[in-house]
Amino acid sequence: MGGNRKITRELEVRNRLGIHARPAAMLVKTAANYESEITITHAENSVSAKSIMGVLTLEGYQGARFQLVVEGPDAEDAVAAVEELFANGFYED
């Protein structure tokens, strides 16, 4: 396999309460499982998905659209895992 791969996706916050402490912790815990650099951007504010404080600063209200950028050797797996969280509303609703 080898080499780094960069993948970009747009994600929408679907859960009613948005990205509060519990979903932020789920995102950080998921991101920590991957070697790749995982960055999330909203309203021109970019943070590491591995930083709980960073994720909480993103104003992740329901309907907010985030840009996900993942770069590294396991980027495809990391993107799939993060997309699953967003697609399922962080399993809250």
C-alpha positions in Angstrom: 0.0 0.0 0.0 2.4 2.7 1.2 2.3 6.4 0.8 -0.1 9.0 2.2 -3.5 9.6 0.7 -5.5 12.8 1.1 -9.3 12.6 1.1 -11.8 15.4 1.4 -15.5 15.1 2.2 -18.3 17.3 3.2 -20.4 16.2 6.2 -23.6 17.5 7.7 -24.4 17.4 11.4 -27.7 15.5 11.6 -28.3 14.9 15.3 -30.8 17.3 16.8 -28.5 18.6 19.6 -25.5 19.0 17.3 -21.9 18.4 18.4 -22.0 18.7 22.1 -19.7 16.9 24.6 -20.8 13.3 23.9 -20.6 13.4 20.1 -17.4 15.4 20.3 -15.9 12.7 22.6 -17.1 10.0 20.1 -15.4 11.8 17.2 -12.1 12.3 19.1 -12.1 8.7 20.3 -12.7 7.5 16.7 -10.1 9.8 15.2 -7.5 8.6 17.8 -7.7 5.1 16.3 -6.0 6.3 13.1 -2.5 7.4 12.3 -3.7 9.8 9.6 -4.1 13.6 10.3 -7.8 14.3 10.5 -8.9 17.9 10.2 -12.4 19.3 10.4 -13.4 22.8 9.2 -16.5 24.8 9.8 -17.0 28.6 9.2 -13.3 29.0 8.3 -12.2 27.4 11.7 -10.1 24.3 11.2 -9.2 21.9 14.1 -7.8 18.5 14.6 -10.5 15.9 15.1 -8.2 14.4 17.8 -8.7 17.5 20.0 -11.8 17.6 22.2 -11.4 21.3 22.9 -10.9 22.0 19.2 -14.0 20.0 18.1 -16.2 21.7 20.7 -15.2 25.2 19.3 -16.7 24.4 15.9 -20.3 25.4 16.6 -21.6 22.1 15.3 -25.4 22.8 15.4 -27.8 20.6 13.5 -27.5 21.2 9.8 -24.0 22.6 10.0 -21.8 21.5 7.2 -18.2 20.5 8.0 -15.3 19.8 5.6 -13.4 16.7 6.6 -9.8 16.4 5.4 -7.9 13.2 6.1 -4.3 12.6 5.1 -2.2 9.6 5.9 -1.7 5.9 5.4 -5.1 4.8 6.8 -7.1 7.8 5.4 -9.8 5.6 3.7 -10.6 3.8 6.9 -10.5 7.0 8.9 -12.9 8.7 6.5 -15.3 5.8 6.6 -15.4 5.7 10.4 -16.0 9.5 10.7 -18.6 9.5 7.9 -20.4 6.7 9.8 -20.7 8.8 12.9 -22.1 11.8 11.1 -24.4 9.7 8.9 -25.9 8.1 12.0 -26.3 11.3 14.0 -23.7 10.1 16.4 -26.3 7.4 17.4 -28.3 10.0 19.4 -31.6 10.2 17.6 
